[in-house]
Amino acid sequence: MKPPKTKTGSLRVGIGGWTYAPWRDNFYPAGLSQAKELGFASRQVNAIEVNGTYYSTFKPPTFAKWRAETPDDFVFSLKANRFITNRRVLAEAGESIARFVGSGISELGPKLGPIVWQFMPSKAFDAEDFEAFLALLPAKAGGLPLRHVLDVRHPSFMTSSYLALARRYRCATVFCDSEEYPSFADLTGDFVYARLMRSQARLKSGYAPKALDSWTDTVTTWANGGEPAHLPRVEPAPRAGPARDVFVFFINGAKERAPAAATALLHRLGPHPKATNKV
C-alpha cells in the first residue's frame, strides 16, 4: 500500500507490531498462518512500529526477513532497546546505542523508518544529561540516514528548554494523544510522529467517525506544513512551514481495534491502492 501523498509530504499510518492474538479474530483472515501475518498486515497499512526491539535484540537475518516479506513502499519504525533509555545517567548509554544501531537494522534498507527512543514515565528532564544523550545518537546506520524521535513521558519535558534542545539536535518528539502521558504537539523535527491511544473496544473502528474525520484533517494539516490549532502545546504555534512526512500509529487503548482504526484513517486520507488479502 503506497503512502497517500500531500503536496510533497507522505503519510504513513500503521499499528504497533503484528503478532497479537485478538487480531486473529477481527483482522487476519481465518486460517492464516502466523508466519504470514506480517505479509498480510503490511498490505493493509503502510507502516508498523516494532515493539519487540524494545525488549529484545534481533540479528541481521531477522531484519532482512522483514524486509523481504513486505512491499517495496513499506516502512518499519523501530523502538530502541530499553536498556539504552531506562538508565539513571543517559550520558553513559554510548556503548548500548552503538550495539543497537549496529545490530543489523540497516538490513531493512529503505524500509528503515524513524528510531523511537522511549523514556520511562519517571524519567524527568535533566538538560545537561539529556543533551549528552542526544549528542550520542548517530546520523547513520550502515550508510543509511537515521531519523530519531523522542518519546518523553514526564511532564517536566513540557518546557521551552526541552523543545530548543530537541530542535538543536534535529530530533522529533512523539505527539502522544493520551490522558496517561504528556500530550503536546510542538514540533521539534522535520517530520511528525503521532501515537494515538484512545481507541475504544465498543466502536468497530476504535474511533467514532467524527473523531476519524478530525484526525484526517489534523494529519493533512501537518503534512502540508501547518500547525493544527486544537492540539495542546507548550509554545504558541509558528507559521506554516514546508510540507512534512507524517507517521501515525494506533497503539494502546483498545488494541484489538487498532488495525480497523488505521485502515479507516488510511481510507479517509486516500487515494491509495485497495487493500488486498494477497500475501
PASEBA-1860 file (N, C-alpha, C; in nm, 3 decimals):
! residues 279
1> MKPPKTKT> 0.084/-0.119/0.000/0.000/0.000/0.000/0.088/0.124/0.000 ~ 0.084/0.200/-0.108/0.165/0.320/-0.117/0.112/0.427/-0.023 ~ 0.203/0.507/0.037/0.155/0.612/0.127/0.080/0.719/0.051 ~ -0.034/0.765/0.104/-0.103/0.877/0.040/-0.010/0.997/0.033 ~ -0.027/1.079/-0.068/0.060/1.194/-0.088/-0.015/1.325/-0.063 ~ 0.054/1.419/0.000/0.006/1.556/0.005/0.083/1.628/-0.104 ~ 0.099/1.759/-0.092/0.172/1.832/-0.195/0.314/1.779/-0.210 ~ 0.381/1.753/-0.100/0.512/1.688/-0.108/0.537/1.591/0.006
9> GSLRVGIG> 0.461/1.599/0.116/0.483/1.510/0.229/0.410/1.379/0.212 ~ 0.463/1.271/0.266/0.395/1.142/0.259/0.334/1.109/0.395 ~ 0.227/1.033/0.392/0.153/0.998/0.514/0.165/0.849/0.538 ~ 0.207/0.813/0.657/0.218/0.672/0.692/0.133/0.647/0.816 ~ 0.047/0.548/0.803/-0.045/0.514/0.910/-0.032/0.366/0.940 ~ -0.016/0.333/1.066/0.004/0.192/1.096/-0.032/0.153/1.238 ~ 0.021/0.041/1.279/-0.010/-0.023/1.406/0.120/-0.060/1.477 ~ 0.108/-0.099/1.603/0.224/-0.143/1.679/0.238/-0.293/1.673
17> GWTYAPWR> 0.341/-0.341/1.604/0.364/-0.484/1.590/0.264/-0.550/1.497 ~ 0.271/-0.682/1.487/0.178/-0.755/1.401/0.139/-0.890/1.463 ~ 0.200/-0.926/1.575/0.168/-1.053/1.641/0.084/-1.023/1.765 ~ -0.046/-1.041/1.752/-0.138/-1.011/1.862/-0.259/-1.102/1.846 ~ -0.278/-1.192/1.942/-0.379/-1.297/1.928/-0.519/-1.244/1.895 ~ -0.570/-1.138/1.959/-0.706/-1.091/1.926/-0.723/-1.049/1.781 ~ -0.616/-1.012/1.713/-0.628/-0.972/1.572/-0.663/-1.092/1.483 ~ -0.643/-1.211/1.535/-0.678/-1.330/1.457/-0.829/-1.353/1.452
25> DNFYPAGL> -0.901/-1.276/1.531/-1.047/-1.284/1.529/-1.112/-1.172/1.449 ~ -1.040/-1.060/1.432/-1.107/-0.945/1.369/-1.023/-0.872/1.264 ~ -0.903/-0.921/1.233/-0.817/-0.855/1.135/-0.760/-0.954/1.035 ~ -0.696/-1.056/1.084/-0.637/-1.156/0.995/-0.744/-1.252/0.943 ~ -0.732/-1.295/0.818/-0.828/-1.393/0.765/-0.823/-1.523/0.845 ~ -0.935/-1.587/0.858/-0.941/-1.714/0.930/-0.846/-1.815/0.866 ~ -0.768/-1.881/0.949/-0.679/-1.985/0.899/-0.543/-1.935/0.852 ~ -0.523/-1.803/0.853/-0.392/-1.750/0.809/-0.285/-1.793/0.909
33> SQAKELGF> -0.177/-1.850/0.860/-0.069/-1.893/0.949/0.002/-1.771/1.007 ~ 0.055/-1.787/1.128/0.126/-1.676/1.192/0.246/-1.632/1.109 ~ 0.304/-1.722/1.033/0.420/-1.687/0.951/0.385/-1.588/0.841 ~ 0.255/-1.580/0.807/0.212/-1.490/0.701/0.147/-1.362/0.752 ~ 0.146/-1.343/0.883/0.077/-1.227/0.939/0.145/-1.095/0.902 ~ 0.276/-1.090/0.903/0.344/-0.967/0.863/0.314/-0.934/0.718 ~ 0.318/-1.035/0.631/0.290/-1.011/0.491/0.151/-0.956/0.470 ~ 0.053/-1.007/0.544/-0.084/-0.957/0.533/-0.097/-0.816/0.589
41> ASRQVNAI> -0.047/-0.795/0.712/-0.061/-0.664/0.778/0.005/-0.554/0.697 ~ 0.119/-0.583/0.636/0.193/-0.481/0.562/0.126/-0.443/0.430 ~ 0.019/-0.513/0.395/-0.058/-0.479/0.275/-0.192/-0.414/0.309 ~ -0.216/-0.394/0.439/-0.336/-0.324/0.484/-0.301/-0.184/0.537 ~ -0.181/-0.172/0.594/-0.129/-0.043/0.641/0.006/-0.022/0.574 ~ 0.062/0.097/0.587/0.190/0.121/0.518/0.307/0.147/0.613 ~ 0.288/0.119/0.742/0.396/0.129/0.839/0.361/0.048/0.963 ~ 0.463/-0.003/1.029/0.446/-0.073/1.156/0.554/-0.025/1.251
49> EVNGTYYS> 0.514/0.003/1.376/0.611/0.033/1.480/0.645/-0.097/1.551 ~ 0.771/-0.133/1.550/0.815/-0.259/1.609/0.845/-0.240/1.756 ~ 0.769/-0.309/1.839/0.787/-0.301/1.984/0.888/-0.405/2.033 ~ 0.904/-0.512/1.959/0.992/-0.621/2.003/1.135/-0.577/2.022 ~ 1.181/-0.480/1.941/1.319/-0.433/1.953/1.343/-0.356/2.082 ~ 1.235/-0.318/2.151/1.247/-0.251/2.280/1.286/-0.351/2.389 ~ 1.240/-0.474/2.373/1.261/-0.576/2.476/1.373/-0.674/2.444 ~ 1.402/-0.695/2.316/1.498/-0.798/2.277/1.593/-0.746/2.170
57> TFKPPTFA> 1.703/-0.818/2.155/1.799/-0.786/2.049/1.779/-0.884/1.934 ~ 1.762/-0.830/1.815/1.743/-0.912/1.695/1.870/-0.913/1.612 ~ 1.884/-1.016/1.529/2.003/-1.030/1.447/1.975/-0.988/1.302 ~ 2.079/-0.960/1.225/2.061/-0.913/1.087/1.966/-0.998/1.003 ~ 1.971/-1.132/1.009/1.879/-1.210/0.926/1.732/-1.182/0.953 ~ 1.699/-1.146/1.076/1.559/-1.116/1.108/1.515/-0.989/1.038 ~ 1.596/-0.885/1.043/1.561/-0.760/0.975/1.554/-0.781/0.823 ~ 1.644/-0.863/0.771/1.641/-0.893/0.627/1.513/-0.968/0.590
65> KWRAETPD> 1.469/-1.057/0.678/1.346/-1.132/0.654/1.225/-1.038/0.653 ~ 1.220/-0.945/0.746/1.110/-0.848/0.748/1.107/-0.766/0.620 ~ 1.223/-0.729/0.575/1.231/-0.650/0.450/1.177/-0.732/0.333 ~ 1.213/-0.858/0.328/1.174/-0.942/0.215/1.024/-0.971/0.213 ~ 0.960/-0.971/0.330/0.819/-1.011/0.338/0.722/-0.895/0.315 ~ 0.772/-0.774/0.302/0.685/-0.657/0.295/0.700/-0.584/0.162 ~ 0.598/-0.506/0.124/0.602/-0.434/-0.005/0.717/-0.333/-0.012 ~ 0.752/-0.296/-0.132/0.865/-0.206/-0.153/0.847/-0.071/-0.085
73> DFVFSLKA> 0.723/-0.024/-0.075/0.700/0.109/-0.020/0.663/0.107/0.129 ~ 0.690/-0.005/0.196/0.656/-0.019/0.337/0.769/0.034/0.425 ~ 0.735/0.075/0.549/0.835/0.129/0.641/0.814/0.071/0.781 ~ 0.926/0.037/0.846/0.925/-0.004/0.985/0.983/0.107/1.072 ~ 0.913/0.141/1.177/0.969/0.225/1.282/1.015/0.132/1.393 ~ 1.134/0.155/1.448/1.189/0.064/1.549/1.202/0.135/1.683 ~ 1.151/0.071/1.787/1.175/0.123/1.922/1.311/0.073/1.969 ~ 1.397/0.166/2.009/1.530/0.130/2.056/1.521/0.049/2.185
81> NRFITNRR> 1.622/-0.032/2.209/1.622/-0.120/2.325/1.610/-0.043/2.456 ~ 1.531/-0.095/2.547/1.504/-0.028/2.674/1.627/-0.011/2.762 ~ 1.729/-0.096/2.743/1.849/-0.083/2.824/1.926/0.044/2.791 ~ 1.892/0.107/2.681/1.955/0.234/2.645/1.890/0.349/2.722 ~ 1.759/0.351/2.725/1.686/0.467/2.778/1.645/0.451/2.924 ~ 1.633/0.328/2.973/1.591/0.305/3.112/1.712/0.301/3.204 ~ 1.782/0.412/3.211/1.901/0.419/3.296/1.904/0.556/3.365 ~ 1.975/0.562/3.476/1.979/0.686/3.553/2.058/0.793/3.481
89> VLAEAGES> 2.174/0.756/3.423/2.261/0.852/3.355/2.258/0.821/3.205 ~ 2.186/0.902/3.130/2.174/0.879/2.986/2.306/0.901/2.914 ~ 2.390/0.985/2.968/2.518/1.015/2.904/2.608/0.893/2.895 ~ 2.576/0.787/2.971/2.658/0.666/2.971/2.605/0.560/2.876 ~ 2.513/0.598/2.787/2.447/0.500/2.701/2.519/0.474/2.569 ~ 2.634/0.534/2.548/2.701/0.527/2.419/2.723/0.385/2.368 ~ 2.774/0.298/2.453/2.802/0.161/2.410/2.674/0.087/2.372 ~ 2.567/0.109/2.449/2.440/0.043/2.421/2.378/0.095/2.292
97> IARFVGSG> 2.392/0.224/2.268/2.340/0.282/2.144/2.412/0.221/2.024 ~ 2.543/0.214/2.033/2.622/0.157/1.924/2.584/0.011/1.899 ~ 2.557/-0.062/2.006/2.521/-0.204/1.992/2.385/-0.218/1.921 ~ 2.289/-0.132/1.957/2.158/-0.139/1.893/2.167/-0.098/1.746 ~ 2.231/0.012/1.718/2.239/0.061/1.580/2.318/-0.035/1.493 ~ 2.414/-0.104/1.553/2.495/-0.199/1.478/2.442/-0.341/1.478 ~ 2.320/-0.361/1.528/2.265/-0.497/1.542/2.213/-0.554/1.411 ~ 2.209/-0.471/1.307/2.160/-0.519/1.178/2.038/-0.446/1.127
105> ISELGPKL> 2.002/-0.335/1.191/1.883/-0.261/1.147/1.897/-0.209/1.004 ~ 2.020/-0.191/0.959/2.041/-0.142/0.823/1.999/-0.244/0.718 ~ 1.977/-0.370/0.760/1.929/-0.472/0.667/1.788/-0.438/0.615 ~ 1.719/-0.349/0.684/1.587/-0.306/0.637/1.598/-0.215/0.514 ~ 1.716/-0.162/0.489/1.736/-0.077/0.372/1.642/0.043/0.373 ~ 1.580/0.072/0.259/1.490/0.188/0.251/1.363/0.173/0.334 ~ 1.341/0.056/0.391/1.223/0.035/0.476/1.250/0.072/0.622 ~ 1.370/0.120/0.651/1.402/0.164/0.786/1.346/0.304/0.808
113> GPIVWQFM> 1.250/0.313/0.897/1.189/0.441/0.932/1.252/0.499/1.057 ~ 1.181/0.587/1.128/1.237/0.651/1.247/1.272/0.552/1.357 ~ 1.371/0.589/1.436/1.407/0.516/1.557/1.343/0.589/1.674 ~ 1.265/0.516/1.753/1.194/0.575/1.867/1.272/0.546/1.995 ~ 1.308/0.653/2.065/1.377/0.641/2.192/1.275/0.672/2.302 ~ 1.223/0.567/2.365/1.115/0.581/2.463/1.171/0.581/2.605 ~ 1.132/0.685/2.680/1.181/0.701/2.816/1.072/0.668/2.917 ~ 1.111/0.622/3.032/1.016/0.584/3.135/0.938/0.706/3.185
121> PSKAFDAE> 0.814/0.687/3.228/0.736/0.799/3.280/0.802/0.868/3.400 ~ 0.888/0.799/3.470/0.956/0.857/3.587/1.082/0.934/3.550 ~ 1.121/0.929/3.422/1.245/0.996/3.381/1.219/1.144/3.358 ~ 1.266/1.228/3.450/1.246/1.372/3.442/1.352/1.435/3.352 ~ 1.322/1.554/3.304/1.412/1.625/3.213/1.529/1.683/3.290 ~ 1.649/1.642/3.252/1.775/1.696/3.302/1.849/1.745/3.179 ~ 1.853/1.876/3.160/1.904/1.933/3.035/2.045/1.887/3.002 ~ 2.133/1.887/3.099/2.273/1.851/3.074/2.286/1.705/3.033
129> DFEAFLAL> 2.223/1.618/3.109/2.233/1.475/3.080/2.161/1.441/2.950 ~ 2.047/1.505/2.926/1.971/1.474/2.805/2.046/1.521/2.680 ~ 2.112/1.635/2.689/2.190/1.680/2.574/2.307/1.586/2.548 ~ 2.369/1.538/2.654/2.478/1.442/2.636/2.428/1.317/2.565 ~ 2.306/1.275/2.597/2.248/1.160/2.529/2.223/1.190/2.382 ~ 2.162/1.303/2.351/2.131/1.337/2.212/2.257/1.346/2.128 ~ 2.366/1.391/2.189/2.493/1.401/2.116/2.548/1.264/2.078 ~ 2.499/1.158/2.144/2.546/1.022/2.115/2.471/0.958/1.998
137> LPAKAGGL> 2.356/1.013/1.961/2.275/0.949/1.857/2.342/0.963/1.721 ~ 2.364/0.853/1.652/2.436/0.857/1.524/2.348/0.908/1.410 ~ 2.412/0.964/1.312/2.340/1.015/1.194/2.310/0.905/1.094 ~ 2.385/0.794/1.099/2.369/0.688/1.000/2.384/0.551/1.064 ~ 2.330/0.452/0.996/2.350/0.311/1.032/2.378/0.235/0.904 ~ 2.497/0.181/0.892/2.533/0.109/0.771/2.517/0.193/0.645 ~ 2.543/0.320/0.655/2.531/0.410/0.540/2.393/0.469/0.520 ~ 2.292/0.420/0.595/2.156/0.472/0.583/2.137/0.589/0.679
145> PLRHVLDV> 2.078/0.698/0.633/2.050/0.809/0.724/1.945/0.770/0.827 ~ 1.963/0.816/0.950/1.870/0.784/1.058/1.787/0.905/1.095 ~ 1.661/0.879/1.129/1.574/0.982/1.183/1.534/0.940/1.324 ~ 1.557/1.028/1.419/1.533/0.996/1.559/1.408/1.068/1.611 ~ 1.332/0.997/1.695/1.214/1.056/1.756/1.215/1.020/1.905 ~ 1.185/1.119/1.988/1.194/1.105/2.133/1.054/1.090/2.193 ~ 1.034/0.981/2.266/0.907/0.957/2.334/0.928/0.988/2.481 ~ 0.905/1.114/2.519/0.928/1.158/2.657/0.795/1.154/2.732
153> RHPSFMTS> 0.798/1.102/2.854/0.674/1.070/2.925/0.664/1.134/3.064 ~ 0.746/1.232/3.092/0.739/1.302/3.220/0.701/1.447/3.194 ~ 0.611/1.504/3.275/0.564/1.642/3.250/0.675/1.746/3.247 ~ 0.790/1.717/3.307/0.900/1.815/3.310/0.955/1.844/3.171 ~ 0.923/1.761/3.073/0.969/1.785/2.936/0.884/1.890/2.865 ~ 0.775/1.930/2.926/0.687/2.027/2.862/0.736/2.170/2.890 ~ 0.857/2.197/2.839/0.921/2.327/2.859/0.989/2.371/2.730 ~ 1.009/2.501/2.718/1.079/2.554/2.602/1.224/2.507/2.598
161> SYLALARR> 1.281/2.480/2.715/1.421/2.434/2.720/1.435/2.299/2.651 ~ 1.343/2.209/2.679/1.348/2.080/2.612/1.326/2.096/2.462 ~ 1.227/2.175/2.424/1.197/2.192/2.281/1.318/2.246/2.206 ~ 1.384/2.344/2.264/1.502/2.402/2.199/1.613/2.299/2.184 ~ 1.630/2.215/2.285/1.736/2.114/2.281/1.706/2.009/2.174 ~ 1.584/1.961/2.168/1.549/1.862/2.067/1.563/1.920/1.927 ~ 1.526/2.046/1.910/1.539/2.109/1.779/1.686/2.126/1.740 ~ 1.769/2.155/1.837/1.912/2.173/1.809/1.972/2.045/1.752
169> YRCATVFC> 1.924/1.930/1.801/1.976/1.802/1.755/1.887/1.738/1.648 ~ 1.791/1.813/1.601/1.703/1.771/1.490/1.632/1.639/1.519 ~ 1.587/1.624/1.642/1.512/1.506/1.681/1.364/1.541/1.692 ~ 1.279/1.460/1.636/1.135/1.480/1.650/1.092/1.438/1.790 ~ 0.974/1.483/1.830/0.915/1.444/1.957/0.780/1.378/1.931 ~ 0.755/1.266/1.996/0.627/1.198/1.979/0.514/1.288/2.027 ~ 0.411/1.303/1.943/0.286/1.361/1.993/0.202/1.243/2.040 ~ 0.176/1.238/2.169/0.103/1.126/2.228/-0.037/1.172/2.264
177> DSEEYPSF> -0.137/1.120/2.195/-0.276/1.154/2.226/-0.324/1.058/2.333 ~ -0.303/1.100/2.459/-0.331/1.012/2.571/-0.356/1.095/2.696 ~ -0.439/1.042/2.785/-0.459/1.104/2.916/-0.353/1.059/3.015 ~ -0.281/0.955/2.980/-0.184/0.895/3.072/-0.048/0.962/3.065 ~ -0.010/1.010/2.947/0.123/1.069/2.928/0.111/1.214/2.882 ~ 0.217/1.293/2.897/0.213/1.431/2.850/0.177/1.438/2.702 ~ 0.092/1.532/2.668/0.045/1.546/2.530/0.069/1.689/2.484 ~ 0.168/1.706/2.397/0.196/1.839/2.343/0.243/1.825/2.199
185> ADLTGDFV> 0.194/1.914/2.114/0.212/1.900/1.970/0.322/1.990/1.914 ~ 0.405/2.047/1.999/0.515/2.131/1.950/0.612/2.044/1.871 ~ 0.639/2.081/1.747/0.726/2.000/1.663/0.873/2.038/1.685 ~ 0.957/1.935/1.690/1.100/1.960/1.712/1.186/1.903/1.600 ~ 1.125/1.832/1.507/1.198/1.775/1.393/1.133/1.815/1.263 ~ 1.182/1.759/1.153/1.127/1.793/1.022/1.020/1.693/0.978 ~ 0.975/1.607/1.070/0.864/1.516/1.042/0.778/1.507/1.168 ~ 0.658/1.452/1.152/0.565/1.437/1.263/0.552/1.289/1.297
193> YARLMRSQ> 0.550/1.260/1.427/0.533/1.123/1.473/0.427/1.123/1.582 ~ 0.311/1.065/1.552/0.200/1.066/1.646/0.162/0.925/1.687 ~ 0.134/0.908/1.815/0.085/0.780/1.868/-0.053/0.807/1.926 ~ -0.155/0.747/1.867/-0.293/0.770/1.906/-0.339/0.655/1.995 ~ -0.382/0.688/2.117/-0.401/0.586/2.220/-0.539/0.590/2.284 ~ -0.640/0.632/2.209/-0.775/0.645/2.267/-0.879/0.556/2.199 ~ -0.838/0.449/2.136/-0.937/0.362/2.072/-1.026/0.297/2.178 ~ -1.150/0.269/2.138/-1.249/0.213/2.229/-1.301/0.079/2.175
201> ARLKSGYA> -1.308/-0.018/2.261/-1.348/-0.152/2.220/-1.492/-0.155/2.166 ~ -1.578/-0.070/2.216/-1.719/-0.074/2.175/-1.741/-0.022/2.033 ~ -1.640/0.046/1.977/-1.653/0.101/1.842/-1.581/0.011/1.743 ~ -1.648/-0.026/1.636/-1.591/-0.121/1.539/-1.458/-0.071/1.484 ~ -1.448/0.059/1.460/-1.323/0.116/1.408/-1.237/0.178/1.517 ~ -1.272/0.153/1.643/-1.193/0.206/1.752/-1.223/0.351/1.785 ~ -1.252/0.428/1.682/-1.283/0.570/1.694/-1.416/0.598/1.625 ~ -1.489/0.695/1.678/-1.613/0.737/1.613/-1.580/0.804/1.480
209> PKALDSWT> -1.672/0.800/1.383/-1.647/0.863/1.253/-1.603/1.009/1.263 ~ -1.665/1.086/1.352/-1.626/1.227/1.366/-1.483/1.241/1.414 ~ -1.441/1.153/1.503/-1.304/1.157/1.552/-1.206/1.123/1.441 ~ -1.239/1.024/1.359/-1.152/0.989/1.246/-1.148/1.101/1.144 ~ -1.262/1.168/1.122/-1.263/1.283/1.031/-1.173/1.393/1.083 ~ -1.178/1.414/1.215/-1.094/1.518/1.275/-0.946/1.484/1.261 ~ -0.911/1.356/1.282/-0.770/1.316/1.266/-0.727/1.325/1.120 ~ -0.818/1.301/1.029/-0.785/1.317/0.887/-0.745/1.461/0.859
217> DTVTTWAN> -0.821/1.556/0.910/-0.788/1.698/0.892/-0.656/1.733/0.960 ~ -0.635/1.679/1.080/-0.512/1.709/1.155/-0.389/1.657/1.082 ~ -0.396/1.532/1.037/-0.282/1.471/0.968/-0.252/1.545/0.838 ~ -0.355/1.582/0.765/-0.336/1.655/0.639/-0.274/1.791/0.665 ~ -0.319/1.859/0.771/-0.261/1.988/0.806/-0.113/1.974/0.838 ~ -0.079/1.875/0.917/0.062/1.851/0.948/0.143/1.828/0.821 ~ 0.093/1.741/0.736/0.168/1.703/0.616/0.189/1.821/0.522 ~ 0.094/1.912/0.520/0.105/2.029/0.432/0.180/2.145/0.497
225> GGEPAHLP> 0.241/2.120/0.613/0.325/2.221/0.675/0.256/2.306/0.779 ~ 0.129/2.278/0.807/0.055/2.359/0.902/0.067/2.309/1.046 ~ 0.002/2.383/1.136/0.000/2.350/1.277/-0.145/2.342/1.323 ~ -0.198/2.224/1.351/-0.338/2.211/1.394/-0.366/2.296/1.518 ~ -0.467/2.379/1.511/-0.492/2.477/1.616/-0.549/2.416/1.744 ~ -0.613/2.299/1.735/-0.685/2.246/1.851/-0.600/2.159/1.942 ~ -0.476/2.130/1.904/-0.394/2.040/1.985/-0.322/2.116/2.096 ~ -0.296/2.050/2.210/-0.225/2.116/2.321/-0.080/2.144/2.285
233> RVEPAPRA> -0.028/2.254/2.337/0.107/2.296/2.303/0.175/2.356/2.425 ~ 0.308/2.366/2.418/0.387/2.436/2.518/0.407/2.580/2.475 ~ 0.437/2.600/2.348/0.464/2.733/2.292/0.358/2.768/2.188 ~ 0.343/2.896/2.157/0.250/2.935/2.050/0.289/2.869/1.918 ~ 0.191/2.839/1.838/0.217/2.773/1.709/0.289/2.868/1.615 ~ 0.392/2.821/1.547/0.460/2.904/1.448/0.378/2.911/1.319 ~ 0.424/2.992/1.228/0.359/2.997/1.097/0.381/2.866/1.022 ~ 0.297/2.844/0.923/0.310/2.722/0.843/0.446/2.717/0.775
241> GPARDVFV> 0.499/2.597/0.764/0.629/2.576/0.702/0.619/2.483/0.584 ~ 0.729/2.422/0.545/0.728/2.329/0.432/0.653/2.200/0.465 ~ 0.614/2.129/0.361/0.544/2.001/0.379/0.633/1.902/0.455 ~ 0.568/1.809/0.524/0.641/1.715/0.608/0.590/1.573/0.587 ~ 0.675/1.476/0.616/0.630/1.339/0.629/0.561/1.325/0.764 ~ 0.457/1.243/0.767/0.381/1.222/0.891/0.367/1.073/0.916 ~ 0.395/1.032/1.039/0.379/0.893/1.082/0.274/0.891/1.192 ~ 0.171/0.808/1.175/0.064/0.797/1.274/0.046/0.650/1.308
249> FFINGAKE> 0.052/0.619/1.437/0.036/0.480/1.480/-0.077/0.471/1.582 ~ -0.167/0.376/1.560/-0.273/0.348/1.656/-0.219/0.241/1.751 ~ -0.200/0.281/1.875/-0.130/0.197/1.972/-0.200/0.210/2.106 ~ -0.206/0.100/2.180/-0.263/0.102/2.313/-0.413/0.128/2.306 ~ -0.473/0.177/2.415/-0.618/0.186/2.415/-0.675/0.045/2.398 ~ -0.781/0.034/2.320/-0.836/-0.097/2.286/-0.757/-0.149/2.167 ~ -0.647/-0.216/2.195/-0.553/-0.256/2.090/-0.616/-0.345/1.984 ~ -0.719/-0.421/2.023/-0.783/-0.509/1.926/-0.848/-0.431/1.812
257> RAPAAATA> -0.872/-0.300/1.833/-0.933/-0.216/1.730/-0.830/-0.137/1.649 ~ -0.703/-0.150/1.682/-0.601/-0.069/1.616/-0.598/-0.087/1.463 ~ -0.599/-0.210/1.409/-0.597/-0.224/1.264/-0.716/-0.158/1.195 ~ -0.835/-0.170/1.256/-0.954/-0.110/1.197/-0.944/0.042/1.196 ~ -0.889/0.100/1.304/-0.872/0.245/1.310/-0.771/0.292/1.206 ~ -0.661/0.218/1.193/-0.558/0.257/1.097/-0.608/0.251/0.954 ~ -0.677/0.143/0.920/-0.726/0.131/0.783/-0.836/0.233/0.754 ~ -0.918/0.264/0.856/-1.022/0.365/0.837/-0.961/0.502/0.810
265> LLHRLGPH> -0.853/0.535/0.881/-0.787/0.664/0.858/-0.721/0.666/0.721 ~ -0.659/0.556/0.683/-0.596/0.550/0.551/-0.698/0.571/0.439 ~ -0.815/0.512/0.452/-0.918/0.529/0.351/-0.963/0.675/0.343 ~ -0.968/0.742/0.455/-1.005/0.883/0.453/-0.897/0.969/0.391 ~ -0.772/0.931/0.413/-0.661/1.011/0.360/-0.641/0.991/0.211 ~ -0.665/0.871/0.159/-0.652/0.837/0.016/-0.594/0.949/-0.070 ~ -0.572/0.925/-0.198/-0.601/0.796/-0.262/-0.488/0.696/-0.238 ~ -0.522/0.571/-0.235/-0.423/0.465/-0.221/-0.482/0.338/-0.282
273> PKATNKV> -0.397/0.242/-0.320/-0.449/0.118/-0.378/-0.541/0.045/-0.280 ~ -0.636/-0.025/-0.332/-0.726/-0.102/-0.247/-0.649/-0.210/-0.172 ~ -0.680/-0.224/-0.043/-0.613/-0.325/0.037/-0.642/-0.463/-0.021 ~ -0.548/-0.552/-0.007/-0.563/-0.686/-0.064/-0.530/-0.791/0.040 ~ -0.594/-0.906/0.030/-0.564/-1.017/0.120/-0.445/-1.099/0.072 ~ -0.394/-1.066/-0.044/-0.283/-1.141/-0.102/-0.155/-1.115/-0.025 ~ -0.080/-1.221/0.008/0.044/-1.207/0.081/0.155/-1.281/0.010
END
